[in-house]
Amino acid sequence: MKLTHFSLRTKIILSFLIVIVIGGLLSLSVGWRLVKGTIIKQAQAKVKHDLAASWMVFNGELNNIKEIVSLNAAREGVHDNIKCGEQDILSRKLSRIRNRYRFDILTLTDSRGKVIVRSRNPEAIGDDQSHDEIIKNAIKRGVVASPQIVPREELLKEGQELADQAYMEFIETPKAAPRPEKKEINGIMLKAAAPVKDEDGKLLGILYGGILLNRNYEIVDRVKEIVYKEEKYKGREIGTATIFQHDLRISTNVKNERGERAIGTRVSKEVNNAVLVEGKPWIDRAFVVNDWYITAYEPIKNINNKIIGILYVGMLEKPYVDTTERVMLTFTGLAFLCVVFLLIILYFSTTRIINPLQKMVIATQEIAKGDLSHKVEMQSKDEIGYLADSFNKMTANLKTANKKLVEWGKTLEKKVDERTKELTEMQAHLIQSEKLASLGKLAAGIAHEINNPLGGILIYSHLLLEDVDKKSPLHENLKKIVKETTRCKDIVKGLLEFARPKEPEMSLINISETVEKSLAIMEGQALFQNINIKRSFVSDLPKIVADSAQLQQVFINIILNAAEAMDGNGVLTLSTALNEDNTHIEVKFSDTGHGIKEEDKKRLFEPFFSTKEVGKGTGLGLAISYSIIQKHQGTIGVKSKAGKGSIFTVKLPIMSESSHD
């Protein structure tokens, strides 16, 4: 028997090997992108959170300065000293306060803005500060505080040492935007001012003070300590923070090649344009001084809302890259072992196919020579055995077989069409289920990681709120922290409800009563005052087996969405009825709102998709509702046209309690 260049066994093994290798490479490529994208997105979300924490430290320092200046401006002794013209006593008193609170400046002007006491440089008095924006606002509005660019001539009035602290020569920085200047002589200061008034409310003067941020590392080091807890990776600091004056690093814990703080270096042109020119936050990977970081930048603005600098936090990218590589190397190794194992199995399994086929080849050669009496001797009871038996009957029944083949072809075509339709529907259902399952796992992971820190923040915020005087400026800030943290806890709770939905507690319920209870909960809210609610409930509907509490959650979510879609003004119609074949109960919610765009309807039940404004929805309500209705073996659908309202229909099967058990 003459064989082709490649045997059938070789072709089968090579074909499977090519499919496995191509599929493996595609899977690894897609996996690499997904893993890397997921890890980097998580890192970007963390650095965005870290930037918010940095702002808390930055604004906390500014509020501290504001509070100290305000309290000392209100001291009775200061009023008396001003009235009596006791400038020496005021100078000593303000000098002690400045040293105690480590202010760089603490200066007192008269009611017209003329300096009468300068605690850092007592001889330099008499200059006019009424042109200063912070002093000007303090005279008009009362106590104010803001970051401010302080010119060198003003720093020199406070002393040469302060001017030298602000002076900085530019260090050549790759990718920085070109600037004609080669040095920075001005400084950026956290500054506060408060009016000094007597008991009759008459303005006696303005007390202002501040801390120069140039070469002052207290804020950036505190951010690193609070947010990154001095964590290191392979001997390198993971987290860094920086304060920029315009595009110049004036306070940082980013290190250069010599291990020194990289002050005097500048931000890249790309970040410069985004943050300083366009005034937008910038969150992305960036090359900072000597390595790649996952960074977040936001503009620092003065009292007139003009951008004067940048606040930055960044995490070393290397740990995330290494994690991605380790994961993919593990996957690659496992894939290689699987390929080897499959090839071994394939080699031995092909033997059972090849040997009978070789007998079939010999038989066909004999028949080709004209020996129609030749039969294939085959004892196996599998498909090849049936093939041999059919081969033996082929010459006698060729015409009959051909006719049957045509008939079977028609039948097969019909079955293929039916099966294709079923598979298409199953595939769509599987894709949605897998998408929800994957997002559920991701949501559960994120919620678990966020929940514990949020709980700590909420507890300590409540404790601080109890300790702080209600009249203190910190009291309102703490209330906002508690409020926003509670909101975050609610979002996390929603994530957990989506990721780990509890099993329904089934009982026999009246669906119309459940809808009515859901409506009663929402009807008294302010949003429903101008909404005309219409009911159309069939009274003799059969009871169904369901979890009443979970269905109320679904109905309340749909009712609330309808009210928000109508902006609190329109007609909301609720109805219950049997469907045409009496197998399901249909609950319909019709509104006269703005409707849903066609492109949005396809994503309506996807987790985290929301058409509401940022901060007004998590995008989990309908996803959770979809999951609950699925667990009840029902469906939820929507019909809508933009500008003409929407109709949500919930279908629930009718079943007896015993059949459910």
DAMORA-V880656 format. One line per field, one symbol per residue. ss: DSSP state (a for helix, b for strand, c for the rest). psi: psi as a letter, one per 30 degrees, with the letter a starting at -180 (. if undefined). burial: + if it has 24 or more other C-alpha atoms within 12 Angstrom, else -. A space follows every 10 residues. Layout:
ss = ???
psi = ???
burial = ???
//
This chain:
ss = cccccccaaa aaaaaaaaaa aaaaaaaaaa aaaaaaaaaa aaaaaaaaaa aaaaaaaaaa aaaaaaaaaa aaaccaaaaa aaaaccaaaa aaaaaaaaaa ccccbbbbbb cccbbbbbcc cccccccbcc ccaaaaaaaa accbbbbbbb caaaaaaaca aaaaaacbbc cccccbcccc ccbbccbbbb bbbbbbbccc ccbbbbbbbb bbcccccaaa aaaaaaaacc cbbccbbcbb bbbbbccbbb bbccbccccc bccccbcbaa aaaaaaaccc cbbbbbbbcc bbbbbbbbbb bbccccbbbb bbbbbbcaaa aaaaaaaaaa aaaaaaaaaa aaaaaaaaaa aaaaaaaaaa aaaaaaaacc cccccccccc ccaaaaaaaa aaaacccaaa aaaaaaaaaa aaaaaaaaaa aaaaaaaaaa aaaaaaaaaa aaaaaaaaaa aaaaaaaaaa aaaaaaaccc ccaaaaaaaa aaaaaaaaaa aaaaaaaaac ccccccbbbc aaaaaaaaaa aaaccaaacb bbbbbbbccc cccbbbcaaa aaaaaaaaaa aaaaacccbb bbbbbbbbcc cccbbbbbbb bccccccaaa accccccccc cccccccccc aaaaaaaaaa acccbbbbbb cccccbbbbb bbbcccaaaa c
psi = kkllekleee eeeeeeeeee eeeeeeeeee eeeeeeeeee eeeeeefeee eeeeeeeefe eeeeeeeeee efffkeeeee eeefgieeee eeeeeeeeee ghlekjkkla fggkkfkjee iffilflkgf fkeeeeeeee fbklkllkkj leeeeeffle eeeeefkkkk kkkkglkkkf lflkfllkkj klkkkjlafg gkkfakkkll kkfkgjgeee eeeeeeefhg kljhgkkekl kkkkjcgkjf jlgkkafggl khkfllllee eeeeeeefgl ljjlkkjjdg lkljlkkkkk kafggkkfak kklkkkfeee eeeeeeeeee eeeeeeeeee eeeeeeeeff efeeeeeeee eeeeeeefff iffkljjkfk gaeeeeeeee eefeeegeee eeeeeeeeee eeeeeeeeee eeeeeeeeee eeeeeeeeee eeeeeeeeee eeeeeeeeee eeeeeefkkf fkffeeeeee eeeeeeeeee eeeeeeeeei klkkjkljlj eeeeeeeeee effflefgeg kjkkkikkeh kklljljeee eeeeeeeeee eeeefghgja kkkkkklkae ghflkkjkjk lhafakleff efgegkkgkk gllkfgkfgf eeeeeeeeee fghalklkkl kkfglljkkk kkkklleeee .
burial = --------+- --+--++--+ +--+---+-- ++--++--++ -+++-+++++ ++++++++++ ++++++++++ +++++--++- ++----+--+ +-+++-++-- --++++++++ ++++++++++ ++-++-+-++ -++++++++- -+++++++++ -+-+++++-- -++-++++-+ +-+--++--- ---+++++++ +++++++--- --++++++++ ++++++++++ +++++-++-- ------++++ ++++++++++ +++++----- ++++++++-+ ++++++---- +++++++++- --++++++++ +++---++++ ++++++++++ +--+---+-- --------+- --+--+---- -----+++++ --++------ ----++-+-- ---+---+-- ++-------- ---------- ---------- ---------- -+---+--++ -+++-+++-+ +--++-++-- +---+----- ---+---++- ++--+--++- ++++++++++ +----+--++ ++++++-++- -++----+-- +-+---+--- ++++++++++ ++++++++++ ++++++++-+ ++++++++-- ---+++++++ ++++++---- +--+++++-+ +-----++++ ++++++++++ ++-+++++++ ----++++++ +++++----- -
//
